[in-house]
Amino acid sequence: MPLWRRKSFWLALSVFWLLLIFLGLFPLRLAVPPRPLPGRSQGWPRWLDAAFLRSFFQPEALPEDGPQLRQAPRGSSCTWGACFDTSKCKGNLLKIFVHSSAGPTAEAHRRILDSLEGSRYYALSPAEACLHLFLPSQDHRGACGPLPPYWNGGRNHLVLSLYPAPCTRLGQAMVAEASPSSDIFRPGFDVALPYLPEAHPLRGGVPGQLRQHSPQPGATLLAVAEEKGGWRTHASACPWDRHCEQDPGPQQTHPGETLPNATFCLIPGHRSAASCFLQALQAGCIPVLLSPRWELPFSEVIDWTKAAIIADERLPLQVLTALREMLPSRILSLRQQTQFLWTAYFSSVEKVVHTTLEIIQDRIWGASGRPSLMWNSPPGALLALPTFSTSLKDFPFYHLQQGSSPESSFSALIWVGVSGEPLLKLIQVVAGSRHCAQILILWSSEEPPPDRWPETTVPLAVIEGHRKASDRFFPYDNISTNAILSLDVHSTLSTSEVDFAFAVWQSFPERMVGFLTRNHFWNEAQGVWGYSTELANEFSMAFTTAAFYHRYYHTLFTHSLTKALRTLVDDTPACVDVLMNFLVATVTRLPPIKVPYGRQRQDAAPLVAEGPGPRPEPQPLAQDCINHVATRFGHMPLVSSRVRMDPVLFKDPVSVQRKKYRSLEKP
Amino acid sequence: MCASVKYNIRGPALIPRMKTKHRFYYVTLFSIVLLGLIATGVFQFWPHSIESSSDGGVEKRSIREVPVVRLPAASPIPERGDLSCRMHTCFDVYRCGFNPKNKIKVYIYPLNKYVDDAGVPVSSTISREYNQLLMAIADSDYYTDDISRACLFVPSIDVLNQNPLRIKETAQALAQLSRWDRGTNHLLFNMLPGGPPDYNTALDVPRDRALLAGGGFSTWTYRQGYDVSIPVFSPLSTEVVLPEKAPGSPRRYFLLSSQMAIHPEYREDLEALQAKHKESVLVLDKCTNLSEGVLSVRKRCHQHQVFDYPQVLQEATFCVVLRGARLGQAVLSDVLQAGCVPVVIADSYILPFSEVLDWKRASVVVPEEKMSDMYSILQNIPQRQIEEMQRQARWFWEAYFQSIKAIALATLQIINDRIYPYAAISYEEWNDPPSVKWTSVSNPLFLPLIPPQSQGFTAIVLTYDRVESLFRVITEVSKVPSLSKLLVVWNNQNKNPPEESLWPKIRVPLKVVRTAENKLSNRFFPYDEIETEAVLAIDDDIIMLTSDELQFGYEVWREFPDRLVGYPGRLHLWDHEMNKWKYESEWTNEVSMVLTGAAFYHKYFNYLYTYKMPGDIKNWVDAHMNCEDIAMNFLVANVTGKAVIKVTPRKKFKCPECTAIDGLSLDQTHMVERSECINKFASVFGTMPLKVVEHRADPVLYKDDFPEKLKSFPNIGSL
C-alpha cells in the first residue's frame, strides 16, 4: 500500500475523531433550534410517585354530619331565603301595600306613590299585600321616623329611598336605596337604585341621547366627571395632569346639567360621583368606573359588563391604553347597551320603582322568573312578562339570540259587532290561506251567535265577549299560534293579501303588520298631537282591524297597562287602536310595517263610519285619544315610516304569470 | 463522467488489495467511526426534540425528596382574613401591569415539606388533586417561573381539605413564603373548609389578605368580587363515565335524594315527601349490609334495594343537594354530571363560580324553610324549562366541574377578568352551551334606532379609469339631497386621477383616495374619510338611478340601519340535481341578496369586511376579481341574522336600453362563477346565512291612485 494512501487514510480517521470530539463538546445547536419555552422551562415537577398521592377527599373520614339547623337570621345577615316569607304572596304574585308616613307627604314620596297607583302590584289593604313598602321620611336626618304598623321586625318590608338615606338598616327589612355602599350592601336581598336627579321625570322620560350607533370619527375619547358636578373633556386623550408627560391640551369644562359628549366617561369611585353615572348612561357615553365603592344600580339583574367598564383606579394609564385600543365592535355594543338600559330602566321614576318591584317579583318566582337575557336585551324586563311563556322562543324579540324563527301559521281573530253577510265571506277568505291554523270569532254583538257556521278547512271557535273594547286584546287561551290576524267583520281582504302580509310578518315578528295606516304629527299651532286620516306619505299607526301581530301583545295589553288606560279604552272604544299602537311602539321603538291593500282606492277612508264597534271615529275623537294616551305614557313612542313592503314583482310590467301575489294588483 | 467511472473501478479495489489482517482491522475501525458519527448525529437531534416536547424541561423526582423546612414555634402568624377586602383595597394590581395579552402571570412556589420544631410534619405534603391543580396552572398560559414578574402567587402548601391541617403551623408556613407580604396577591384553594363542631364556611387558617378560592362559602364569609367560590371536586368525576343522556328523555324518579349524611330532621322531611308522593320520589341512604370489598361510596340503598351511585342519578329529573355540616357538597358535581337538575337546599350558600355562572338556568334553589313544599315548587316548572336546565346542568359540569384543571382555569379566568375588565369574557361565553353559541346571532347593531336624516350618507365610488362615466355618476349622485360627502376610490396605480380643476363642481366635499393595489376589496375599506354611518357603495357606471331612487334608498336604510339596502335583488337556490347552491338572477318573487353596484349599508360592515371576514374569502375575492358583493351579503346576513332589503322595482343596472330578461344577456360563465362563489362562501361560513324574503320596500303611496305631485318620491318605478 502506497504510503500517501495510508497517510491520507489516517488523516481522514483523525479528522473524523477530532470532529466527533468537537461535536461532543459543542453540540450542533443549529440542528434543532433550542426553544426554551418562556415560562415553561421549570413548570411543576412531574412527581415520580404522583400515582401514590392520596386524594384530599376521603369520604370515609368525613364526620357524621350534624348541621345546625337554621339560625335565627340577624338583620345584617339577612338573605332572601331567611328573611322573606314568600308564602304570603298568593299565586306567587307580588302585591304591595304602601305605608305612607303621617304628615305632609314629601315630593319624592308622592312621586313613588303616583307611579304605583293603578299598577298591577298595587294592593288596597295590607292584608292582601305580601310586601310592605316603607318610605322613610327625609325631613329629619338621622332619625328614621316612626315605624309603620304591621312592622313585624321588618319582615316582608322594603325600605325604599330614592336618595342615599342615613337610616336604612332596619331589622329584617330589605333596603332599596340609591348607590348603596358596597360594604353594607347585601347581594340578593337589598336592591341598589340609581342616584336620580331631583327633577327626574315621573313617567316616560327623555329617551337616550344617542342618535347613531357608532361614535363619530374624531369624537372626543374621554370626558371626566368633575368633583363638583359637570364634565371635563380634553382635546388630547390624557385626562390626568399629573400622570401625563405631554401637555394635557386645552380643557373644556361643561356645567353640571349638560351631558358629556364623548365616547368614554371616567367616573371616580367615591359615592358622590354616582350621580354622574346616569348622565353618562343617558348620553350614550360608555361609563368607565374607577373602583366604585358603591353598588351599581340593579346589579342583581343587569349585566353591567355589557354597558360599562369597571376598572382599577390605580392603573389610570393602563385603562387609558385599553380604552384607546378597544375594538370597534366592543365600543359599538357597549354604546348601544347604555342606551337600551337607560330607556328600559332609568329614564323615569316610574321605571326605577317598577324595576325594583320586578326584581323582587323575580325572586318570588324563583326558577320561573326572568332569565338574564330578558333583563339584558331589548325591550327589557319591564316589557317582557315571563308569565306569557317559559320559553324565550315564544316571545317576539328573542328569535335571533335563540336561533329560532317564527312559526308558519296564524290564528285569525275576528271581532264581530254585527253579524251579516260580510262575516261569512271574510271567513272564507281567511280560511283560504294555507297558513291559517284556526279562526276565532270574538262575538260581541247583542244578538246571540248563529248556531251554524260555514264549513271551513280550519277549526273555528266562538268566544263570547263582554262587549268591551279591551276584550279584543285579551290573551284568550284558545289562541294556539303566536301570530294573530286581527280582523273586524267589515274588513275586506283577499287571500293573497293575507298570505303576503303573513310572509312579511314572519320577517318582523315583533312589529305590527297592517294594511291600513294613519300618521300622527305635532300640531305646532295648538301645541297638541294631531292625527291624519287622509292618505299620506308617512304612517306611524296600523289599524288593528286588519293587522298581523304577535300574541304576546295581548298579554302585555291586559297585564301591563294601568287600569286607567284600560278603562279609557272601554269608555272610548275608538282609542283602542291608538293605545295598541302606543304599546307596540313602546316595545319596539320602531314604526309598524305597512303592506299593500287592494281596496284602498274604493274607500279612501276605509272601515270607518260603518256600524258600531271599535274603529276610528271621526278625527277629533282620535286626536283626543292620541293626546290623552300620550299624557298617560309620559312620552310619544310612535315613530313614522315612509316605507311600504310590497311583493318583489308588485305592479311591475312583467308577465302576471311570474307573479306569486298577482291578485294583489287587481283593482 | 469519465472520472466517476474511474473512481468506481478504483474505489472497491482498495480494500480487497489489502492483507486480510489489515482488512479486518480497517473494517472494525471504520465501523467504530461510522457508529460514532451516527451516535453523535442522533445525539445532536434527539435530545433537543425531547426537550422541546412539553415536559422535557420539568424535573422528575420523588415527592419524598422535597426540601424540608423547619418552622420555629415563634415564627409569625398572619392575621385572620380581612372581611372588608376588595380588589381595589387588598390586591396589589401594580404587580400585574400592562400586558398586551391581558393575561395575569401566576407563580407557583416550589414544593416544600414543613415540619415544626420537633420535626413533626405540619401536614401531608400534597394531595393528588392539589398536585393536579398546580400542574394545570403550570401548563397553562398563566404560568410564569419568574417570581419577580408574577402578579398572582399560588403557594404549594395544600389546604384543599382543612381536616388534616394543623391550623397554626400551616399559617406560619404561609407567612414565611418569600413574597407573602401580608398575603397580598396570594391565592389559596380550599374545598373542604371548617371543622367540627361548628364548621366555618371559609378556611380557618389565618391568611390575612390572601384571596381564597373556596368551596362552601356562605354570604357571611364570602367577599364578593374578591374571593372566588369554587365547586367541591368530586373524585367520581374521573372515576365514572356517565354518558350524556338526552334532555327530556324519560327518567324514573321525579325527585331523588342520594346523600348519605343528612341531618335527621331533614331526612324526616324527605321521607315525608316520599311517603306522600310514593314512586316519584326516592330517598337513598347508605347501605348497611354490603358484603366485604364492595365500595360503599358507589352504592346507595333504599330499604333493602341497592342502587349504583352515581348511575342512579341519571334516573331522576331533580336531585336534592342538601347542605351537610358544610354548605358545599361534592354531590353537586355528580348531580350535574348526571344531567339531573340540582335542587339546592342550603341557605346563604354561594354557589360555585356564582360571579359568572347563571345558576338560575341550571338549578332550583329552595330555602331550607320551604323543604316540605319542594315537590309542588318543582312541579310548577314546565317540561320545556326542565329540559333546558338539564342541558345546562350537564354543560356546567363539562365546562367547569369535570376536572381539577377545569376548576383551576375557571378560577384564574375570573381573577383575570377582574384585572383586565376590558378583555373580560362575556356572560354568553360563560353560560351558553356550545349548541346555543353555534346557533345564536348577536346583531352588532341591536339598538332599535332610526338615525336622523340630517346626518346624510357618504357615497363611495370605486373607479379604475372610466373618467367620463365617473364624472357623470358624481354629477348624478350629487343631486341627492341627503348626500353629505363623496369619496372616489382611485384603484388605478398606473394612472393619476384627473386634475382637480377637471372634476365636476358639486355642493358637497369630494375626496379622492388612491389605493396601493388594484383590489376589489378596496371598495369596502373603512376609510377615515367616512364620517357618516350610512355608506352608499356605487360603481362608476351606475348612472341610471334617479335622485328619488337614491334618496328613498337612504330613507329605507335609516329605518333598517342594520341591513344591506340595495336595488336589483338576486337569489340563491339549492340545485337538487347538482346538490349545490346556485346563483339566480331571473326576476323571481324572492330575494336573498342585493347587488352592491349601488347599495346602502352601515359603515361598520366595512370594518367587518376588511378585518373580520372569515377564512380566505377576502383573498379569494381579490384573486377572482368577482363576488365582492356576494361576500358582503354573506357577511351582513351572517352577523345580523337578517335579510337584505330590496328597494324600488329596479331589476338591473347595465344597459337600460335592453328590455330583454337580463338572464339571457348575461354571460353563462359569469353565472357559473357566481354560483361557485356562493358554494365557496357557504362552506367557509359553515352554514348558509342568507335569508330569503318575498318583499321589497316601496314608498308608501307607490303606484297608488293618488296625485303624483303629492307623493314624496314620484320618480321611482323604472326597471
Interface residues (C-beta under 8 A of the other chain):
Chain A: M1 R5 F9 L13 F16 W17 L20 L23 G24 P27 L28 A31 V32 P34 R35 P36 L37 G39 R40 S41 Q42 G43 W44 P45 R46 W47 L48 D49 A50 L53 R54 S55 F56 F57 P59 A61 L62 P63 E64 D65 G66 P67 Q68 L69 R70 S77 T79 W80 G81 A82 T86 S87 S182 D183 R186 P187 G188 L210 R211 Q212 H213 S214 Q216 P217 G218 G269 S291 D303 T305 K306 I309 I310 A311 D312 E313 R314 L315 L317 Q318 V319 T321 A322 L323 M326 P328 S329 R330 L332 S333 Q336 Q339 F340 G366 A367 S368 G369 P371 S372 N376 S377 P378 T390 S391 L400 Q401 Q402 G403 F500 A503 V504 S507 T517 L535 A536 N537 E538 F539 T588 R589 L590 P591 K594 V595 Q600 R601 V639 S641 R642 V643 R644 M645 D646 P647 V648 L649 F650 K651 D652 P653 V654 R658 K659 K660 Y661
Chain B: L14 R17 M18 Y26 L29 V33 G36 L37 T40 F43 Q44 F45 P47 H48 S49 E51 S52 S54 D55 G57 V58 E59 K60 R61 S62 I63 R64 S84 R86 M87 H88 V93 Y94 G97 F98 K105 I108 L111 S124 I126 S127 R128 E129 Y130 N131 L134 M135 I137 A138 D139 Y143 T144 D145 D146 D158 L160 N161 N163 M191 L192 P196 P197 D198 Y199 T219 W220 Q224 G225 V232 F233 S234 P235 A261 I262 H263 E265 V297 R323 G324 A325 A330 D347 S348 D358 K360 R361 V364 V365 P367 E368 E369 K370 D373 I377 N380 I381 P382 R384 Q385 M389 I419 Y420 P421 Y422 A423 A424 S426 Y427 N431 V436 W438 T439 S440 V441 S442 N443 P444 L445 F446 L447 P448 L449 I450 P451 P452 Q455 D528 I530 E531 E533 F552 E555 V556 E559 P561 G569 W587 T588 N589 E590 V591 H602 K603 Y604 Y607 L608 K612 T640 G641 K642 A643 K646 P649 K651 V693 E694 H695 R696 A697 D698 P699 V700 L701 Y702 K703 D704 D705 F706 L710 K711 S712 L719
